[in-house]
Amino acid sequence: MDHLMLIPCALAVTLAAVSCGRQDSPAAPVSARKAAVSFIVGESGTVKGTVAGEGNRVESLDLLVFRASDGMLDTHERVSGNASSVQASVSAGRLVNWYLVANAPEGSLSGFRKEAHFLSAPTLLEHSSENTLVLYAAGRAVFTEGNHSVDAFLVRYASKISVRKVTVDWPEAFLTDTPCVLKTVAVLNAAGSTPYSGIPEALPPGEGGVWFNRSTVDASLPAGVKEFLVWDTGKAIPSATPVSCGIELYAMPNPCTEDLWASDVPWSVRRTRIALELTAGGCSNWYSIDLPSMEGNTHYCLQEVVIKGPGMGNPDEELVRTPIEFQVSVLPWSDNAVSPEFPVNND
C-alpha cells in the first residue's frame, strides 16, 4: 500500500498560467513507462457526514491524473454502477497530481486536458441529489513501474446548514386563535457552484457564478435545488417551549461576508444567510441570520434560535425591531460519519 500525502480540501496545487476556455490542445505524448494503479474509495468512516442519512451513496467515480511538470492530462478513467475503485495506467517515474471525483454527471469531466482548466471549472449544486452529493479526493505521488493501490478519502464540495431547535419567547404570538407556525426556513444568497479545486470563489453571475434565492425565496428554483435550499413543511409552535426542528439544508460554500441587503440593488455578491419565517396572529414575520465565510465539507449549525418579538416583512431585510438569540457553530462535517454505499448490481 502506498502511503501518499493527500492534498487537502482546498487543494494546494501551483498552477501554470493558461489561457481561458475549455477547448484544450491535445495532450503531449506521455511516458512509455507505465504503472498500474488502483484508486480505492475508503470504506471506514471516510465520507464525512451525510445528507439525511443517505448522501454517502457513490454511483460513479472519475479519476483525472495530471503531470505536475506541465499540468497536462496523463489519464482519465470513469467507472459507474457498483464499482468502488478505479484502475488506471499512469506514467511511471513522473510526479503526478491525481483527483477522484464521485457522482459527477457523465461526460462532464471528459474534456479537460490541462489541470488548471479542470481546477477552475465549476461543479454545480444541481449536479447533486438528496442521495448523492458530489465528492472528491486528491493527492500527489510518483509511481514506479508495477502495481500500486491508493486509498482515497472523499469529502464534500457542499456546505451543510442546520436549524435544530426554535423557541418563541414572545407571549403576544400565542394570544390569538391563529396558531403560531414556523412556516419556512431558507438559504438566501446561496452559491450554486464551486470550483473543482475545492477552493470557494464568490464570482458574480456575469462572470460564471451561479446564485439562488438572491435576496428572496425564489418560487421557480430548478428541480432538485429547492430541496437543498428551502424547507417549507411548516411546524406548529404551540408555546414558549423549545421545538425540535431537525432542518438540514445544503449550499455551495460562499466566502463572501459583504453586509448587503435586499434594499441594496442591483443585486451583487454578498454573504449567505439563513432566513426563518414565523406566522403569528396570521401575520408573516421574517428573521434573517448571517452566516460566516463558508467552506466546503463544513457544517453551520444553529443549535437554537430564540425569537423574542415581531420580525420583518421580507426575508433578506436587516432585523431592527426586535432581538433574537442564536449562535452559529462552525463544525467539521463529521457528525454521523458513515462508510460510502455502492449500488448493488442485480444483472
N, C-alpha and C positions, 0 to 999 in steps of 0.2 A: 504494500500500500504506500503510495507516495504521500508524504506529508508536505503540503503546499501552504504558503502564506496566502490567505484569501484577501482580495481587495475588498474593503468594507463597503457598506451600502452606498455611501457617497464615494463613487469609485475614483481612486487617486491615480488616474491614468494621464500621463502627459501626452497631449495630442499635437500632432503635426498640423501646421497651417494648411487648410484646404479651402477649395472654392465651394460656394454654396451649391445646393442641388443634390439630388439623389442619383442622377444618371452618372454613375461612376465608370471610369475606364476599366477595361478588363484587367483582372489580377495578373501581376507579373508571375513568371514561372516560379514554382516552389521547389524546395529541395527534393532530390530524388530519394534521400534517406528518410524513411518513414518510421513512425512509432504508432502502435495500435493502442488506443486509449479508450477506456470505458469511463464515462462520467455518470456517476450513480447518485440518485437523489437519496439523501439520508432518510432513515425511517424511524428515528428515535427522538422525538421532540424537536425536530429540526425545522419544522414550519412554525413560525412564531405567531400564534393567535389564530382565531377562526372567525368566519362570518356566520353568525347564527349557528355555530357548531358545524358548518358544512363547507366553509371556504377553503378547506385543506385539500380539496379534490384536484388532482393533476390529470388533465386529459390530453396534454401534448407537451413535448419538450423540443425546443430549438437550441441547438448548440452552434455558436459562432466563435471561431478561433482566428485571431489576427496576429500577424508578425509584429513584434514590438519594435523592430528596427525601422520599418517603413509604414506601419499601420495598414498594410494590405491584408486582404482576406486570405487565410490559409485553408480553411474548410468551413462548410456549413452543412449541418445534418439536422433533420427533423424526424421525430417519431410521434405517433399518436396512438390512442387506444390504451391498451393495458401495459405499455412499456414504462418502466421506472428508471431506465438508463438510456444513454445514447452512446453508441460505439462510433469512433471516428479514426481515420488515418491522418495523423498530424506530422508535420515536418519535424524530423529529429535533429537535435543539436542546435535548435534555434530558441531564443526566448520568445514566448508567445503569451498573449493575453486571451483568456477564454471567458465566455459568457454563456450561461444556461438560463433560458427564459421559458417559464411554464405558462401554458394557456394563452399564448399569443395567437391571434387569428391566423388561419392557414394562409400562407403566401406573404404575410406582412413583413417577414424578415428575410425574404429571399433575394432582394435586390441590392443589398449592401456589399460593396467591395472595399470600402475604407472604414476603419474603426471609428474615426471622428464622425463620419456621417451616421453610423449606427448609434453612437452615444448621444448625439444631439437630436435624433428623431424622437417623436413623441409616442408613448403608449397612452391610450385613452381610457377614461373611466368606463366608457361603454364597451370596451373590449372584455370587461369582466361581467360575471353574473353572480347571483346570490350564492352559487355553489363553487365558482371558480374565479378567484381573483388572479390577476397576472402577477407572477412571482419571478424572482431572479436570484442568481448566484454568480460569482465571478472570482477569478484567480489568475495567477501568473506562474509560469513554470517553464523549465527546459526538460523535454522528454528525450531520453536516449532511445536508440533502436530497441525494439522488443515490445513487450506487453505491459501496460500500466492500468491502474484504476485510480479514480479520483472521487472522493466524497464531496458532493455539492450540497450546501446548506442554504435552502431557499428562504428569502424574506419577501415582504410585500412592497410593492410600489405605493400602494394607497395608505391613507391615514384613517384611523378609526375615531369616531366621536360618539360618546355615550352620555345619556342622562339617566341616572339610576333612581333618584327619588325627587319628588316635588312636594313642597309644603306650602299651603296658602295660609299665611298668618295675617289675614285681612278679614276681620269679622263681618264687614259690610257685604262681602261676597256671598255670605250664606243667609242674608236677611230676606231674600225674595223666594218665591216659589220656583223660579227658574234655576235648575241645577247648575252648579259650578263645574266646568268641564275643562280639562286640558285637551284642547282640540287639535293643535298642530305643533310639531317640532320640526324645524327645517334648517338645513345648512345654507347660509347665504354667502354670496360671492365665492362660490365653490369652484376650485380649479378642476377642470375636466381632463387635464393632460399633464404629463410629467416626462422628462427625457428618459430614455432607456439607460442613461448613465446612473439614474437614481439620485442625481443632484437636482433638487427642486429649482424651478425657474418661475418667474411671475411675468410671463410675456403678455403684452396687450393682445386683444383679439385680432387686431390688424397685422400682428407680427407672428402669428402662429399659435397664440394662446387660446385655449378653449375654456369658457367660463359659463357656469349655470347659476340660476337664481340671482341674477345681478340686481341687488337691492330690492328684490321682491321674491315671492314664491311663484315661480313660473308654472302656469297651468298646462303648458304644452311641452314639458320635458320629454326627451326621447324615451322610447320604450326601454325599460330596464334601468334607466338612470333615476327615475323618480323614487324607486325603492331604496336607492342608496342615499338620497338627499332629503327625502320628505317622509315623515311619519304623520299620518292623519287618521289613525284609527280612532282616536278620542278615548279619554279615560275620565270617568266621573271622580270628582274630588268632593266628598260629602262633608268634610270637616277639616279642622286645622291639623289633624294627624298626618304625618308624612305618608305619602302614597308611593309605592314602588312602581316604577315605570319600565325599567329594563330596555330602554330605547337605544338602539345601536345604528348609527349612520356612518357613511363612508364617502370620502372625497380624496382627490389627489392632493398632495401637500402643497401649501401656499406659503412661501417665506415672507410675503409682504406684510408689514404691520402699519400701513398708512391708515390713519384715522379719518376716513371719508364716509359720508352717509348718503342716503337716498337723495337728499336735497343738493348734494354736490354733483351737478350734472354738467356736461355729459358724463356717463359712467366711465371710470378708469380703474385700473387695477388697485385693489385695496385689501385690507385684511379680511379673512374669513370669520364669520360669526355664526353662532347658533341662536336661533330665534324661537321663542315659545309663545304660543297663542293660548290665552285663557279666556273663556267666555264666562262672565259673571253678571247676573241680572239681565241676561240677554244681550250684553254688550261685549264686543271683542276688544281684548287688551293684549298688546304685543310687548315682549320683553326680549331685548337683544343683548347677547353676551359675547364679548370679544374673545377670540382665540389667539394664542401667541403664534409666533412664527412656527410654521408646521413643517415637520419632516415625515418622510415615508416610514412605514413599518412602526409607527408610533401611535399611542392611544391617548386621546384627550378626553379625560373623564370628569364629568360633573357629578360628584357623589350625591349632592343635594342642592336644589335650588329653592330658596325660601322667598316667596312673593309676599310683599308687605302692603301692597296698595295697587291702585289703578295703573295700567300701563299706557302705551302709546297707540296711536291709530294705525301705524304702519310697521311692518316687520323690521326694516332697516332704518330705524329712527332712534336717535340717542335718547335714552331714558332720563327724563329730567323731573318728572312729577313725584316719583316715589322710589324708595330704595328697594333693592332686592339683595339677598345674600347668596353667595356662591363661591366656590373655589374650583378652578380648573387644575386637575392633577395631570401632569405630563408623565406618562408611564411607558416603559417598553411594551411593545405589543406581544407580551409573552404570557399573559394570563390564559389559562386553558390551553396551553401548548399541546399540540397533538401531532401524530405522525401523518404524513401525506396519505391520501387514499387514491387508489388507482382503479379505473373501471375494470370490471370483470368481462373478459371476452367469452361470450357464450357461443361463438361459432364452432 
